[in-house]
Amino acid sequence: MKLRSYLKDRFWFYIIAALFAGMILLFLTAYRVSGQLAAFIESLFLLFIISAEITGYMRKHRFYDNLRSKLDGLDKKYLIHEMISRPTFLEGGITYDALYEANKAMCEYVAEYKRSSADFREFIEMWVHEVKLPVASLQLMAHNHNGEFGEKSLEQLRRIDAYTDQVLYYARSENAEKDYIIKETPLKRTVANVALKNRESVQLADASIETGGLDISVMTDGKWLEFILGQFMANSLKYTVKDREPVIHISAEELQDRVLLHFRDNGAGIPESDLPRIFDKSFTGENGHTYAKSTGMGLFIVKSLCDRLGHSISVTSERGSFTEFTIAFAKNEHYLINSR
């Protein structure tokens, strides 16, 4: 709290104090009090006002400056009450009590919101598991139905299954740390599982998959990594170029402090203007509007999972030529011990 602001706020008090000083002087003059005594009384009154104001300013200055500095340093502003002590002056006490009530109400609201969010997430997870049963049954029926209709039906069912997986992983991404197990995971096996799950989609798109240098293990959760690579593959098969055979190249390279996994396709590429935002929630970009309907959630979930798993992810692309995603897996002592 600045002194100038304090003095400005007390302006009317000083006006009233000056009027009272004038009234006292008139009273003393009316009773013919000597000039020296009148000046002494006026000086005492002025000294009293100055002392009271200095004391009041110092008490408020300490409290409000401490309040402001603590507030600026907090991410969750509603917790400010926990960071300050109750002041000794009246206005500060009222402010402190108001902050206490606001903090209490906010904590209750946050707790209720968390309970509601947890209940909704549990319902979504249960719903996804339930809906996968009829989807799996329909996929089996489509497998047994030969012909073009069966193939088209199977492809649409695979898309439904992929979207339900996306819902499940998004619901779990906020608390992924409760659902993953970090362990040594062979990249070759993980890529093979992803290719096997997407084999029909790859065949329908007349695409080919090339691999190289995948005889490396990384520290990650295999299930989450398979989902991430599955999102990359789905995008590669979605954004292809007409009259060009889709080719997906997956490779890895081991550096001194990390392992890099590269996922590259020769599809439509990403416009340079879209690259900074492709991991933003619900961002579809130019390709999402031009080639197919898109929710813009796949890469957002991928980025969230990589952050929670401790992996970094980057993308490079050239419009009409290629797109390459790179995931960096950090090495640590546990990895180095197990990889010997």
Secondary structure in CASP SS format (residue, H / E / C, confidence):
PFRMAT SS
TARGET T0000
AUTHOR 0000-0000-0000
METHOD secondary structure of the structure
MODEL  1
M C 1.00
K C 1.00
L H 1.00
R H 1.00
S H 1.00
Y H 1.00
L H 1.00
K H 1.00
D H 1.00
R C 1.00
F H 1.00
W H 1.00
F H 1.00
Y H 1.00
I H 1.00
I H 1.00
A H 1.00
A H 1.00
L H 1.00
F H 1.00
A H 1.00
G H 1.00
M H 1.00
I H 1.00
L H 1.00
L H 1.00
F H 1.00
L H 1.00
T H 1.00
A H 1.00
Y C 1.00
R C 1.00
V C 1.00
S C 1.00
G H 1.00
Q H 1.00
L H 1.00
A H 1.00
A H 1.00
F H 1.00
I H 1.00
E H 1.00
S H 1.00
L H 1.00
F H 1.00
L H 1.00
L H 1.00
F H 1.00
I H 1.00
I H 1.00
S H 1.00
A H 1.00
E H 1.00
I H 1.00
T H 1.00
G H 1.00
Y H 1.00
M H 1.00
R H 1.00
K H 1.00
H H 1.00
R H 1.00
F H 1.00
Y H 1.00
D H 1.00
N H 1.00
L H 1.00
R H 1.00
S H 1.00
K H 1.00
L H 1.00
D H 1.00
G C 1.00
L C 1.00
D C 1.00
K C 1.00
K H 1.00
Y H 1.00
L H 1.00
I H 1.00
H H 1.00
E H 1.00
M H 1.00
I C 1.00
S C 1.00
R C 1.00
P C 1.00
T C 1.00
F C 1.00
L H 1.00
E H 1.00
G H 1.00
G H 1.00
I H 1.00
T H 1.00
Y H 1.00
D H 1.00
A H 1.00
L H 1.00
Y H 1.00
E H 1.00
A H 1.00
N H 1.00
K H 1.00
A H 1.00
M H 1.00
C H 1.00
E H 1.00
Y H 1.00
V H 1.00
A H 1.00
E H 1.00
Y H 1.00
K H 1.00
R H 1.00
S H 1.00
S H 1.00
A H 1.00
D H 1.00
F H 1.00
R H 1.00
E H 1.00
F H 1.00
I H 1.00
E H 1.00
M H 1.00
W H 1.00
V H 1.00
H H 1.00
E H 1.00
V H 1.00
K H 1.00
L H 1.00
P H 1.00
V H 1.00
A H 1.00
S H 1.00
L H 1.00
Q H 1.00
L H 1.00
M H 1.00
A H 1.00
H H 1.00
N C 1.00
H C 1.00
N C 1.00
G C 1.00
E H 1.00
F H 1.00
G H 1.00
E H 1.00
K H 1.00
S H 1.00
L H 1.00
E H 1.00
Q H 1.00
L H 1.00
R H 1.00
R H 1.00
I H 1.00
D H 1.00
A H 1.00
Y H 1.00
T H 1.00
D H 1.00
Q H 1.00
V H 1.00
L H 1.00
Y H 1.00
Y H 1.00
A H 1.00
R H 1.00
S H 1.00
E C 1.00
N C 1.00
A H 1.00
E H 1.00
K H 1.00
D C 1.00
Y C 1.00
I C 1.00
I C 1.00
K E 1.00
E E 1.00
T E 1.00
P E 1.00
L H 1.00
K H 1.00
R H 1.00
T H 1.00
V H 1.00
A H 1.00
N H 1.00
V H 1.00
A H 1.00
L H 1.00
K H 1.00
N C 1.00
R H 1.00
E H 1.00
S H 1.00
V H 1.00
Q H 1.00
L H 1.00
A C 1.00
D C 1.00
A C 1.00
S E 1.00
I E 1.00
E E 1.00
T E 1.00
G E 1.00
G C 1.00
L C 1.00
D C 1.00
I C 1.00
S E 1.00
V E 1.00
M E 1.00
T E 1.00
D C 1.00
G H 1.00
K H 1.00
W H 1.00
L H 1.00
E H 1.00
F H 1.00
I H 1.00
L H 1.00
G H 1.00
Q H 1.00
F H 1.00
M H 1.00
A H 1.00
N H 1.00
S H 1.00
L H 1.00
K H 1.00
Y C 1.00
T C 1.00
V C 1.00
K C 1.00
D C 1.00
R C 1.00
E C 1.00
P C 1.00
V E 1.00
I E 1.00
H E 1.00
I E 1.00
S E 1.00
A E 1.00
E E 1.00
E E 1.00
L C 1.00
Q C 1.00
D C 1.00
R E 1.00
V E 1.00
L E 1.00
L E 1.00
H E 1.00
F E 1.00
R E 1.00
D E 1.00
N C 1.00
G C 1.00
A C 1.00
G C 1.00
I C 1.00
P C 1.00
E C 1.00
S C 1.00
D C 1.00
L H 1.00
P H 1.00
R H 1.00
I C 1.00
F C 1.00
D C 1.00
K C 1.00
S C 1.00
F C 1.00
T C 1.00
G H 1.00
E H 1.00
N H 1.00
G H 1.00
H H 1.00
T H 1.00
Y C 1.00
A C 1.00
K C 1.00
S C 1.00
T C 1.00
G C 1.00
M C 1.00
G H 1.00
L H 1.00
F H 1.00
I H 1.00
V H 1.00
K H 1.00
S H 1.00
L H 1.00
C H 1.00
D H 1.00
R H 1.00
L H 1.00
G C 1.00
H C 1.00
S E 1.00
I E 1.00
S E 1.00
V E 1.00
T E 1.00
S E 1.00
E E 1.00
R C 1.00
G C 1.00
S C 1.00
F E 1.00
T E 1.00
E E 1.00
F E 1.00
T E 1.00
I E 1.00
A E 1.00
F E 1.00
A E 1.00
K C 1.00
N C 1.00
E H 1.00
H H 1.00
Y H 1.00
L H 1.00
I H 1.00
N H 1.00
S C 1.00
R C 1.00
END
